[in-house]
Amino acid sequence: MPGLSLSEAAGASLKGRPGLLLISLLMLLAGVGLRLHGLEHKVVWHDEVFTLVRVLGFQHQEVLDGIYNGQVQTPAQLLRFQQRVPGRGFQDTWRALKEHPEHSPLYYVLAALATHLTESPLLAVRGTSALLSLLLFPALFWLAREWSGGCRVAWVVVALAAVSPLHLLYAQEARQYALLMVLIAAASAALLQALRRQRRRDWVLYGITLSLGLYTHLLFVQVLLAHALYLAWSAWTQPGAFPPRSGRRAALAAGGALIAFSPWLLAMLQRAGEIRRFTGWMGRTVGPEKLAQAWLGHLNHLFVDLPLLRPYWVPGAALVTLALWYGLRRTPPATSRFLICLVLPSLFLVVLPDLLLGGVRSRETRYLLQPLIGLELVVAWTIAQALESPMGWARRAAVGVFGSLLLLGLGSGLAIDRADSWWSKSFSAENAAFAREVNRTERPLVLGSVSHVGAGELISLSYLLAPGVHLLVTRSDQADFIPPGYTDLFLLLPYTQLRARLEAEDYRVEPFQGSWKWFIAAPNRGAGAVASSGP
């Protein structure tokens, strides 16, 4: 609604529909409350562990040396890498970030500043995510208003996002994805606003959002590609849609953002080998059926994430398919083009490489946040249009769908709030249950091996272990060494030599609840404490 203020546009758009505004505000309040509640009680998973390691200024090798030292340690000793150390300052944080330039630094810098505001680094870093996630609501409102030309769609998408379990999970995680979603929406809204108003300051704002996005995550490159595709497609299909200077100004904004990002790009080039090593897991191949199951999960988690409805609950996919069919047929061409362009880069850069070349990128929800925001927009547009339909059955159906999505989303948020772990904790999700099993034993010892997940998983587990539990990581040449005096053994990716020794001493080594990394050594016939053995 050009020429109207935000409040005037909202009033004009929602005239006669105060219920929508009230419902959206109630959902917004509920969403804010869920995001800010219980930030410390959930499992701190592997990637979050290393977020805190870098934010607090520890070097990666320093952590490995402190854990893989061949000594029996307590959980508190491992958790020293999750606490502030006197004498370590911002220069240590910056050095740790440059050691891992595959992660752009903006979020980590903000989180490092937040650690000076509270005694709990975990609360500070997760709190940074939660507070930044609140910016998604005005950013989505702005984007939906620019994209659809009114505020009705904007209020619907804000209500959906407020109770979206996907948005809630990333809002409470010590990682940069909540900020990434904010900047995907803000940069897209800034582009549409600049194209509509053609003011220099709007193009400057667009360039700033692009710079911030690049300094948040490398995935933001997909936003630049989406915007370039939209401008090129619009110029080709509708030559008079935008003044010729629009393309030049957009190119200047993007070019300026890339120049601003060039120092970090140089740091990445200097450590290209390490980046390939740390991201090598993406090339692991899985079958197409597992990829398809993951894609269905992404769609469902955008709206509902209740364990009883996993993993075969498919209405999410049906809803998005119907919304796309309805929306792309009825929205103006420019509106449809923008949505398609928002989705295509992820399709070509994430999904198709997994299918054609092998990989697991598209199994990770965080790598598909851009198209998921686009799909959230089109679902909101479809609901908003149906709410104003002259056909009574369409309005009733829209009210039913909208109400169901809000209730299911709110129920999902309450379930997530009560849980101590969730699927978003990836391969650390079972650590809480495993820690309970360890804590209930009398004299437990957690034996770890030197592995690619060892340090992160042992620190993650240490958050949950009782103070009296002991942990030990042995090298491969000490694989069968077990200190005396422990009656219960718990293993992290045990070496073959250790398993052979335990089985020879009449222990059976079994995976914990189907886990691929945690194992329990249980005596077959009442064996007592494990005897001492040297390396």
N, C-alpha and C positions, 0 to 999 in steps of 0.2 A: 504494500500500500504506500506508494511514493507520496511524500509530502506530509504524512501523518507521523506524529510521535509514537513511541512504543505504547504508551498508555491509551492514546486515542485509537490506534490501530486495534489494540486488544479489545477495547470497548466496542468498536464498530464491527469487528469480526465476530464477537461473541454475543452481540445484541440478541436477546431472546433465548440465549442458551447459557444462563448463569450457572447451570448445573455442571457444565463441562469445566468451567473455570474453578468451581469449588472442588470438584473431584480431583482435578490436576493439582491444586494447591495441597489437598489432603495427602495425595500420593507423594508429593514433593516433600512434605514434612516427614512422612514415614520413611522415605528414602534417605533423607539426611540423617534421621535418627539411627537407621540401620548401619549407615556408613561409619558413624562416629562411635558406635557401641562395640565393646569387646575387642579392641584392636590387638590386645596382647594374648588372648587365650587360645588362638588357633596355632596349629603346627607351623613352625618356621621352616619352610622347605629349602632344599638345596640351593636354589638360585637366590633366595632371600638371604641365606647365610652369607653368600659372597657379595651381595649388595652391601651388607653391613661391614664385611671385611674391607671393601674398598672405601666406603664412606668414612670408616674409622682410620683409614690410612695404613692398613697392613699390606705388605707385599704378599703375593701369592706364594712364593717360595718360602717366605717366613712362616706362613701358616702350615705348609706341608712339613717343614723341618720341626715345628713345634708339636705336631701330632704324630708324625712317623719317626719318633725318636727311640722306639724300643722300650719305653718305660711305662709302667702301670700308672694311669692317671685317673683323676676324678672328673666328673662332669664340669665342676667349676674351673678346673684347669683348662679344659678345652674351650669353655665359654669366655676365656680371657680375650679371645679374638673377636668377641661380640660386645666388648666394653671399651669405653674411652680410656686411654692411657695418658696420664700427665706427660706433657712434653711433646705429644704428637699434635700437630696443627694442620692447617689447610694445605700446606706444602706437601705433607705426607699423603693426604687425600688425593691431591692432584697427581702425585707421582704414581699412586696406585691406579688411578683412572687411566693414565697414559699407558700403563702396562697392559690394559685391556681396552684398546681404542675401538673394538667392535661395538662397544656401548657408548653412545654419545653422552656427554657429561652433564647436561643441564639438570636433569632430575637429581643426580648424585650430589651436585653442588648444593642444590636447595636442601636436600636431606642432610648433608653435612652441617649446614647452618642450623638446621632444626635440632640437631643433637646437642647444641649448647643451651637449649631451652628446657630440657628435662633430663632427669637422671637415667631414664631408660632409653637407650639408643633404639631399641625395637619400637617402642611407642613413638619416638620422634620420627623414624623413617616411615613406618606405616601411617602415622598421623599426617605426614607430608602427602602421601598418596591420597588419603581420605579427603583432606582439605582441597587439594588440587582437583579431585574428582567432582567437587561441588561446582566447579567452573563449567562442567559439561552441560549443566542445565541451561545457563544463559547462552552458551555456544550453540547448543542444538536448537534452542528457540530462535536464535538469530539465523542459523542456517535454514531451518524449516520456513521461516518467514520470507527470507530472500528467495528460496527455491520455489515455494508455492504461491507467493504473492499475498499471503494473509496469515492470520494468527491462529486460525482454528487448527490447522495441521500442527502448528508449533506447540499448542497446548496438549494435543493428543500425544505427540512424540515425547514431550517432557514427562507426561504421566507414565508412559510406557518405560522410558529410561529410568525413572525414579525407582521403579520396583523391578527392573530387569536384574535377574540374578547374575548375568554376565558382567554388567557394569558394577554391581556390588562386589563381586569377587575381586576384580582388579582394583577397585577403590580401597580395598583393605590389604593389598599385597605390597610388600616392600620392593616394588619394581616400578618402571617408568611408564607402564601401559595406560594408566589412568590419565596421565598428562598427555600421552600420545593421542588418545581419543579426543581430548579437549582441543588439541591443535589441529587435528584432521577436520573437525567441525568448524573451528574458528577460521582457519585458512580458506576453507571452501566458502564460508559465508562472506569473508572479506573479498574474495574474488568476485562473487555475484554482486556484492554491493558496489565494488569499484566499476564493474561493467555497467551497472544501472545508473550510477551517479556521475561517473566520468570526472571525478575530482582527484587532483594530484595527491591530496592527503590520504584518500582512500587507497590509492596504489602504494603509497608508503606503508600504510598499515598492512596491506597484503604482503609486501616484502618482509616486514617484521615477523609476521606469523609464519612465513616460510622459513626464515632463519631460525626461529625458535623451534619449529618442527624438526629441522635437520639436526639441531643440537639436542633433540630429545631422543630420536631413534633413526637409524638408517632406513627403516621401513617407510619413513616419510617421503622418500624419493618417489614412492608410488603416487603420492598426492600430486607432486609436480607433474608426473606423467599423465595423470588423470586430467589435470587442468589444461595441460598442453593439448591433449587429445580433444577436449571439449572446445577449446578455442579454434583448433584447426577444423574440426567437424562443422562447427557453426559457420565459420567463414566459407566453407565449401558449399554447404547446403543452403545457407541464407546469407549471401554476400553483404546485404545491407543491415544485418542484425546488429552489428556493433561498428562504431567508427573505426577507420583504419588505424588510428593511434592506439586502439585497445591492445592489439597484438604487440606493438612496440613497448607499451608500458608494462604489459604482463611479462614480456621477455626481460625488460630491465629489472623488474622486481625479482624474477627468478634468478637472473644473473647476479644481482646484488646479494641474494641469499647464498648462492653457491660460493661467491667470493668470500663472504663472511664465514662460511663453513670451511674454507680451504685450509686453515691451520690444523683443524682436526683431521681433515682428509689427508694431509701430509703425515700426521702422526700414524694414521692407519697404514699408509703406504710403507712407512718405515718398519712396521711390525706385521707385514702381510703374512709372514710364515706363521706367527703365533695365532693370528686371526683364523687361518685355515685350520690350525690344530684345534682351537677352541670351538669351531663351528663344524667340525668334521662329522658330528653326530647327525647333521641334517641329511647326509647322503645315505643313511641306513634305509634299506628297501623293505617295504611291507606290501602285502597284497592289495589289489584294488578294492576288495570287499572291506578291509579295515579302513582304507581311506574314505570310502563312501559312508561307513558307519560314523567316522569322525565328523564328516561334513554335516550329516544329519544332526549329530550332537551339537555342533556349533549353532545351527538354526534353532534347535529347541532351547538351548541355554540362554539364548537372547531373550526368551519370554518366560520359560518355566524350567525349573531344575529341581524336581522332587524325586528322591530315590525310588519311590514306588512306581514312578512312570518311566524309569530308565531301564534299558536303553532302547526299548522298542516303541516308545511313544512317538508317533509321526505327525500329529496335527501341526506341529511347527512348520514342517516342510510343506504340508498342504496349504497352510495359511499364507506362507510367503509366495508359493506358486500362484495361488488365487489372486493375491495382492498385485503381483507382477503382471498377471494377465489382465486384470481389471485396470490397474494403474497405467501401464504402458499404452493401453488402447485409448485411454480417456484424457491423459494429461497432455498439455501443450507440447509440441515437438521439442522445444528448448528444455523443458522440464525433464522429459524422458531422456534426452541426450545426456544431460548432466548426470542423471542416475546411472545410465549405462557406462559412462566414462569413469565414474567413481568405482565401478565394479571391475572393469576390464583389466587394469594393470595387475591386480591380484590374481586374476584368472590366468594371465599369461606368465607371470613371474613366480607364482607360488604353486598353483594347482596343476597346470599342465606339465611343468618340469617333474613334479612327483609322478605323474602318470606316464610320461614318455621316457624319462631318464632315471627314475627311481629317487626316492627321498621321502622324508616325513615332515616336511615343512607345513603342509596343509593340514596335518593332524593337530597342529598347535593352534588353538583358537587365537592366540595373540598375534599370529601372522596374518590373520584375516579380519582384523578389526575394521579396516576401511570399507570393504564390501558389506560387512554386517551393519555398519552405520547406515549405508545406503539402503539396505533392505528394511531397516527399522523405519526409515523415512517413508518408504513406499507403503508399508503396512499402515503407518499413521495417516498417510494421505488417503488410502482406501477407506479406512474407518471414518475419517472426517467427511469425505464425500458422501458416504452412505448415510451418515447421520443427518445430512441435509437433503437426502433423496426425497422426491415427491411421492415415492412409493412407500406405503406404510410398512410392507414386509421388509424392505431394505433397511429402513430405520431400526425396526425391531431386531433384525439380524445384527446390525452394527452395534446396537446397545448390548446385545448378548455377547458378542465376540469381545468387545472392548471391556465389558465388565468381567468376563471370564479371564481375559489376559491379566487384568489388574489383580484379581483375586489370586490367580495361580502364581503370578510374580511375587505378590506380597507373601503368600504362603511359602514360596521358595526362599525368600529373604529371611523369614522367621526360622525356617529349618536350617539355613546356613548359619544364622546367628547362634543357634543352640549347639551346633556341631563343633567339635575340636579339630576337624579336618574335612577336606572336600576334594573332589577330583582335580581341582585347579592346583593342588599341591603336587601334582605329577607323581613321580616315583617315590616321593616322601609321604604320600597320603596315608600309608599304613603305619607310619612311625609312632603315632599316638597309641595305637593298639599294641604295637610291639613293646613300647616302653612300659605299658601297664603289665605286660607279661613278665618283663624283666624285674620290675619293681616289687612284684609279689613274691619273689624268691628270696631265700635267706642270704646266700653268699654268691651273688652273680658276678660273672666276668663277661664283658663284651669283647670279643676278639675280632679285630679288623685286619684286612689285608691292604696293601698298597694298591690302590685302584683309582680309576678316573672319577669315581663318585665317593671314595672313601672318606676324605676329609670333610666334605660338605654334609654327608649323611651322619657321620659321628657327631659333628657339632649340632646338627638338627636334632638328633636323638638326645643329646646332652641337655637341651632345654627341658626335656620331659622326664629325665631320670632322677631317681632319689639320690641324695648326696652321697650315700654309702656305696653306690654302684661303682665298680672299677672298669676301666677300659684300657685296652692294649692293642697297638698295631705292630705287627711283626713283618719283617721283610721275607722274601721268598726263601732265603737261606736259613731263616729261623722259623719256617712254617709250622714245624711240629712242636714248638716250645710252648708249654703251658705252665704258668706259675702254680705253686702248690696252694692248697687251702680254699679252693673254690668248688662249690657243689653244683653250680648251675652255669652252663656255658651257652652263650649266645654269639652267633657268628655273622660277620658281614663279609660276603663273598669269600668264603674260606678257600685256602689253597688246597690243591689235591693232596699234598703230603699231610696236612692237618686232618682232613677228612679220613684218610687212610689210617692214621694213628688212632683217631677216636673210634672208628669202626673196629679196629683190632682190639681195643679195650672194652668192647661190648657196648658201645654207644651207637645209637642210630642218629644220623644227621638228616633232619627233615626241614623243608622250607616252611616258613611261617605263613600260614593262611594264603598259600599260593604265591607268596612273594618271590621275586627273582633274585633278591639280594640278601634278605635276612633269613637266618637258619637257626634252629634250636638243636642242641646236642642233648638227647635224652637217653638215660641209661636203660638198657634192655631188661636187666634183672637186678635192679636195686643197687647199682654201682654207687660207691660213696664218692668222696672228694677225689678230684683228678690228681694223679700223682705228679710230682715235679719231673721235668725233663729239660735238659739243656739243649742248645741249638746244635 
